[in-house]
């Protein structure tokens, strides 16, 4: 239609990088160091706690085998009670612990 503008123009819009002393660049100051460290601590604590929980629950028979939801679905129960499936779920827990520890080891303060 001749009255409409192009949906995808042929040229790229011109975007200029901000100047070094520009006030727009100073707005992007990093969070205070104590807040960065607190958020790292909470992240690591969450990852390790969740990882230990996911790693141990498949092997806790009272929770895993005698679960009402799993017992009401026999096809799902036969899959989830397989040792290989339990091992894979525990592997996801180990991976989560690894992510938490890796975040702690590779932490850098931004100033």
Secondary structure, 3 states (H helix, E strand, C coil): CCCCCCCCCCCCCCCCCCCCCCHHHHCCCCCCHHHHHHHHHHHHHHHHHHHHHHHHHCCCHHHHCCCHHHHHCHHHHHHHCCHHHHHHHHHHHHHHHHHHHHHHHCCCCCC
